[in-house]
Amino acid sequence: MVIDFSKLRQPSLDFIMNDEQHTLIRVLAPSLGLIKEVSDNLAAICEALEGKEDESSSTSYELAAKCFSCNREGLEVSADDLQNKYKLEDDDLVVFYSAYVEFLDGLKKAKN
């Protein structure tokens, strides 16, 4: 039996960003700690992105930046990068979090 690690690829959720270079960021599965952090803050994130909680909006970008920073390219992404460099708005974060949660659900189902 031979296991060829060069051919094994972790699943990723791919995003083409809204910068001039159309940067590709392939988000990988997060750590268990980050999954818990997203899960614990999901209700607050939803409220913030629906315009109900202005204070939580920055938390939404900071947490999204942590998720984006877990990527195949090894890029460090900050909340400021998401808003300024990649020009993401609240509506874009709604799309991101929806896709991210679906991605995590898919990974969970694949393991079972």
Helices and strands as residue ranges (DSSP letters): E 13-16, E 24-27, H 32-49, H 55-69, H 79-80, I 81-85, H 90-111
